[in-house]
């Protein structure tokens, strides 16, 4: 019998332990539980290193709701996931660090916007917490066959949200494409969180020149702050500049 390894991630201990116990009663399911995003990432990494990788992670949509916005956009997760607090960010972290693991979000209520964010972050399903155990098992087995599971009542709203997000992404991509190569370098440094002085040192430019490039970037992107520029850049798929070990061009030569 092929066994399915499931990780339940929920910071409500009674719910997590009850769900884990119910799933463990199935003859082909092995279950573990984690009470936070960082704990889940450590558990996933440890299992992978030991050759007993989890197949599915069931993630509470409201994970860490008391310490982070519940509708925060998906973001990249640092090593070991130490900054992971909300469910959608954890989904993004699993996709980045453990792409073979399928994630299913467990939610108290249906929310098309957050369900769309979860799918964009890499989730394979969105399931109500009050669904039956048999329904949840069907979803778990389905996502392992590369199926995507959503409640029928959510489908129209999720498709609308994804279409809107794609339209915004397309517009963001068009704006980023209007930047010069040097301005795009500066934008990537901004996405990496570098200030003007650090960008100047990195690109071998004067702070005054960097200030001019940053002003041009904001103007071409049609925004008024670095935070807004970074948000738009991320929508367009612009990643941060590598902060170590890369090659920078200087005066026509590689430095």
C-alpha positions as CSV (number, residue, x, y, z in Angstrom):
1,X,0.0,0.0,0.0
2,X,1.3,3.4,-1.0
3,X,1.1,5.7,2.1
4,X,0.3,9.4,1.9
5,X,2.3,11.6,4.3
6,X,0.3,14.6,5.4
7,X,1.4,17.7,7.5
8,X,-1.4,19.6,9.3
9,X,-0.4,23.2,9.9
10,X,-2.7,25.1,12.3
11,X,-2.0,27.3,15.3
12,X,-5.3,26.1,17.0
13,X,-3.9,23.1,18.8
14,X,-7.1,21.3,19.4
15,X,-8.2,21.5,15.8
16,X,-4.8,20.5,14.5
17,X,-4.6,17.5,16.8
18,X,-8.2,16.4,16.2
19,X,-7.7,16.6,12.4
20,X,-4.4,14.8,12.6
21,X,-6.0,12.0,14.6
22,X,-8.9,11.6,12.2
23,X,-6.6,11.4,9.2
24,X,-4.3,9.0,11.0
25,X,-7.2,6.6,11.3
26,X,-7.0,6.0,7.6
27,X,-5.0,2.9,6.7
28,X,-2.9,4.7,4.1
29,X,-2.2,8.0,5.7
30,X,0.6,9.1,8.0
31,X,0.2,12.5,9.7
32,X,2.2,15.0,11.6
33,X,1.2,18.5,12.9
34,X,2.9,21.9,13.2
35,X,1.6,24.9,15.0
36,X,3.3,27.7,13.0
37,X,4.8,28.6,9.6
38,X,8.4,28.3,10.8
39,X,7.7,25.0,12.5
40,X,6.1,23.7,9.4
41,X,9.1,24.7,7.2
42,X,11.5,23.1,9.6
43,X,9.4,19.9,9.6
44,X,9.2,19.8,5.8
45,X,13.0,20.4,5.5
46,X,13.8,17.8,8.1
47,X,11.6,15.2,6.5
48,X,13.1,15.8,3.1
49,X,16.6,15.5,4.4
50,X,15.7,12.2,6.0
51,X,14.2,10.8,2.8
52,X,10.6,10.7,4.1
53,X,9.2,13.8,2.3
54,X,5.6,14.9,3.0
55,X,3.2,14.6,0.1
56,X,0.6,17.2,1.2
57,X,0.5,20.1,3.6
58,X,-2.9,21.2,4.9
59,X,-2.5,24.9,5.8
60,X,-4.8,27.0,7.9
61,X,-5.7,30.1,5.9
62,X,-5.7,32.2,9.1
63,X,-2.4,30.9,10.4
64,X,-0.9,33.5,12.6
65,X,-3.8,35.9,12.1
66,X,-3.0,37.6,15.3
67,X,0.5,38.6,14.2
68,X,0.2,39.3,10.4
69,X,-2.4,40.6,7.9
70,X,-4.5,37.6,6.7
71,X,-4.8,39.0,3.2
72,X,-1.1,39.7,2.6
73,X,0.1,39.0,-0.9
74,X,2.2,35.9,-1.3
75,X,5.9,36.6,-0.8
76,X,9.2,34.8,-1.0
77,X,10.2,32.9,2.2
78,X,13.7,33.2,3.7
79,X,15.8,30.1,4.6
80,X,14.1,28.0,7.2
81,X,10.9,30.1,6.8
82,X,11.6,32.1,10.0
83,X,9.5,35.0,8.7
84,X,6.5,32.9,7.7
85,X,3.5,33.8,9.8
86,X,0.4,33.7,7.6
87,X,-1.0,30.8,5.6
88,X,-0.6,32.2,2.1
89,X,3.0,33.1,2.7
90,X,3.6,29.6,3.9
91,X,2.1,28.2,0.7
92,X,4.5,30.4,-1.3
93,X,7.4,29.1,0.9
94,X,6.5,25.5,0.4
95,X,6.3,26.0,-3.4
96,X,9.7,27.7,-3.3
97,X,11.5,25.3,-0.9
98,X,9.6,22.0,-1.3
99,X,8.0,22.1,-4.8
100,X,7.1,18.4,-4.7
101,X,4.8,19.0,-1.7
102,X,1.2,19.8,-2.6
103,X,-0.6,22.4,-0.4
104,X,-4.3,22.6,0.4
105,X,-5.6,25.7,2.3
106,X,-8.2,25.1,5.0
107,X,-10.5,28.1,5.5
108,X,-13.2,29.1,8.0
109,X,-15.1,30.9,5.2
110,X,-15.1,31.2,1.4
111,X,-13.2,34.2,0.1
112,X,-12.6,34.5,-3.6
113,X,-9.8,37.0,-3.3
114,X,-7.8,35.0,-0.7
115,X,-8.5,31.8,-2.6
116,X,-7.1,33.4,-5.7
117,X,-4.0,34.6,-3.8
118,X,-3.6,31.0,-2.5
119,X,-3.7,29.6,-6.0
120,X,-1.2,32.2,-7.2
121,X,1.1,31.3,-4.3
122,X,1.0,27.6,-5.3
123,X,-1.9,26.0,-3.5
124,X,-3.6,23.1,-5.2
125,X,-6.8,23.4,-3.3
126,X,-9.1,25.5,-1.0
127,X,-11.3,23.6,1.4
128,X,-13.8,24.7,4.1
129,X,-12.8,23.6,7.6
130,X,-16.3,22.3,8.2
131,X,-16.2,19.9,5.3
132,X,-16.5,16.2,5.9
133,X,-13.5,14.0,6.4
134,X,-14.3,12.1,3.2
135,X,-14.4,15.3,1.2
136,X,-11.0,16.3,2.6
137,X,-9.5,12.9,1.8
138,X,-10.9,13.2,-1.8
139,X,-9.1,16.5,-2.1
140,X,-5.9,15.2,-0.7
141,X,-5.9,12.2,-3.1
142,X,-7.0,14.5,-5.9
143,X,-4.2,17.0,-5.6
144,X,-1.7,14.2,-5.7
145,X,-3.0,13.5,-9.2
146,X,-2.3,17.1,-10.0
147,X,-5.9,18.2,-9.7
148,X,-6.9,21.6,-8.4
149,X,-9.9,21.6,-6.0
150,X,-12.1,24.6,-5.3
151,X,-15.7,24.8,-3.9
152,X,-18.0,25.3,-6.9
153,X,-19.5,28.4,-5.3
154,X,-16.0,30.0,-5.3
155,X,-15.1,29.2,-8.9
156,X,-16.6,32.3,-10.6
157,X,-15.2,34.7,-8.1
158,X,-11.7,33.1,-8.2
159,X,-11.6,33.2,-12.0
160,X,-12.6,36.9,-11.8
161,X,-9.9,37.6,-9.3
162,X,-7.2,35.8,-11.4
163,X,-8.3,37.6,-14.5
164,X,-8.0,40.9,-12.8
165,X,-4.6,40.0,-11.3
166,X,-3.4,39.0,-14.8
167,X,-4.6,42.3,-16.2
168,X,-2.7,44.2,-13.5
169,X,0.4,42.1,-14.1
170,X,0.3,42.8,-17.8
171,X,0.1,46.5,-17.2
172,X,2.9,46.3,-14.7
173,X,5.0,44.4,-17.1
174,X,4.4,47.0,-19.8
175,X,5.5,49.8,-17.4
176,X,8.7,47.9,-16.3
177,X,9.5,47.3,-20.0
178,X,9.6,51.1,-20.4
179,X,12.6,51.4,-18.1
180,X,16.1,51.5,-19.5
181,X,18.5,48.6,-18.6
182,X,20.2,50.7,-15.9
183,X,16.8,51.7,-14.4
184,X,15.8,48.1,-14.3
185,X,19.0,47.3,-12.4
186,X,18.1,50.1,-9.9
187,X,14.6,48.7,-9.6
188,X,15.9,45.3,-8.8
189,X,18.1,46.8,-6.1
190,X,15.0,48.6,-4.7
191,X,13.2,45.3,-4.6
192,X,16.1,43.8,-2.7
193,X,15.6,46.6,-0.1
194,X,18.8,48.5,-0.8
195,X,18.9,52.2,-0.1
196,X,20.4,54.9,-2.3
197,X,23.9,54.7,-0.9
198,X,24.0,50.9,-1.1
199,X,22.7,51.0,-4.7
200,X,25.4,53.5,-5.6
201,X,28.1,51.3,-4.2
202,X,26.7,48.2,-5.8
203,X,26.4,49.8,-9.3
204,X,29.5,52.0,-9.1
205,X,27.5,55.2,-9.5
206,X,27.3,58.4,-7.5
207,X,24.5,58.8,-5.0
208,X,23.3,61.8,-7.1
209,X,23.1,59.6,-10.2
210,X,21.2,56.9,-8.3
211,X,18.8,59.5,-7.0
212,X,18.1,60.6,-10.6
213,X,17.6,56.9,-11.7
214,X,15.2,56.3,-8.8
215,X,13.2,59.4,-9.6
216,X,13.0,58.3,-13.2
217,X,11.9,54.8,-12.2
218,X,9.1,56.2,-10.0
219,X,8.0,58.6,-12.8
220,X,7.9,55.9,-15.5
221,X,6.0,53.5,-13.2
222,X,3.5,56.1,-12.3
223,X,4.0,55.7,-8.5
224,X,5.1,58.1,-5.7
225,X,7.0,55.9,-3.3
226,X,9.7,53.1,-3.3
227,X,7.2,50.8,-1.6
228,X,4.7,51.3,-4.4
229,X,7.4,50.7,-7.0
230,X,8.5,47.5,-5.3
231,X,4.9,46.2,-5.2
232,X,4.4,47.0,-8.9
233,X,7.8,45.3,-9.7
234,X,6.8,42.2,-7.9
235,X,3.5,42.1,-9.8
236,X,5.5,42.2,-13.0
237,X,7.7,39.3,-11.8
238,X,10.8,41.4,-11.2
239,X,12.9,39.7,-8.6
240,X,15.4,41.3,-6.2
241,X,19.1,41.8,-7.2
242,X,21.4,39.1,-5.9
243,X,23.2,40.5,-3.0
244,X,26.3,38.3,-3.1
245,X,28.2,36.2,-5.5
246,X,27.0,37.9,-8.7
247,X,28.9,39.8,-11.4
248,X,28.5,43.6,-11.9
249,X,29.5,45.4,-15.1
250,X,31.8,48.3,-14.6
251,X,33.0,50.6,-17.3
252,X,32.5,48.0,-20.0
253,X,34.4,45.3,-18.0
254,X,33.3,42.7,-15.6
255,X,34.1,43.4,-12.0
